[in-house]
Amino acid sequence: MILNSVKQFRERQNITQEQLAAVVGVSRQTIIAIEKGNYEPSLGLALKLTKIFKIKVEDIFVLK
């Protein structure tokens, strides 16, 4: 199981789910599913998210 802090980082930067989805090239529903922990993003998507937030992968995703 992978836990994530996508919602916290998104809210800190005052970005909506829709805006984040558009930037990384997925649907808003995908962002919702990631934030709820119902979907584990691909490595490519995880790296895109970390690039947007200017953090390392391990800062946002944790293997439990």
C-alpha positions in Angstrom: 0.0 0.0 0.0 1.2 3.5 -0.9 0.2 6.5 1.2 0.5 10.0 -0.3 0.3 13.6 0.6 -0.9 14.9 -2.7 -3.9 16.8 -1.2 -1.7 18.5 1.4 0.9 19.7 -1.2 -1.9 20.7 -3.6 -3.7 22.8 -1.0 -0.4 24.4 0.2 0.1 25.7 -3.3 -3.5 26.7 -3.7 -4.1 24.6 -6.8 -7.4 23.0 -7.5 -7.8 19.3 -8.4 -8.8 20.4 -11.9 -5.8 22.6 -12.4 -3.4 19.9 -11.1 -5.1 17.3 -13.4 -4.7 19.6 -16.4 -1.0 20.2 -15.7 -0.1 16.5 -15.3 -2.4 15.3 -18.1 -5.0 13.3 -16.2 -8.6 13.7 -15.3 -9.8 15.4 -12.1 -11.3 12.0 -11.1 -7.7 10.5 -11.2 -6.5 13.2 -8.8 -9.4 12.6 -6.5 -8.7 8.8 -6.5 -5.0 9.4 -5.8 -5.8 11.8 -2.9 -8.3 9.3 -1.4 -5.8 6.5 -1.7 -7.9 4.5 -4.2 -5.4 4.7 -7.0 -1.6 4.3 -7.0 -0.2 6.5 -9.8 2.3 5.2 -12.3 5.9 6.2 -11.8 5.6 8.7 -14.6 2.6 10.4 -13.0 4.3 10.4 -9.6 7.4 12.1 -11.1 5.2 14.7 -12.8 3.5 15.5 -9.5 6.8 15.8 -7.6 8.1 18.2 -10.4 5.0 20.4 -10.0 5.5 20.5 -6.2 9.3 20.8 -6.4 9.8 17.9 -4.0 11.3 14.4 -4.0 9.1 11.3 -4.6 9.7 10.1 -1.0 8.4 13.5 0.3 4.9 12.8 -1.2 4.6 9.0 -1.4 5.3 6.5 1.4 5.3 2.7 1.1 3.4 1.2 4.1 
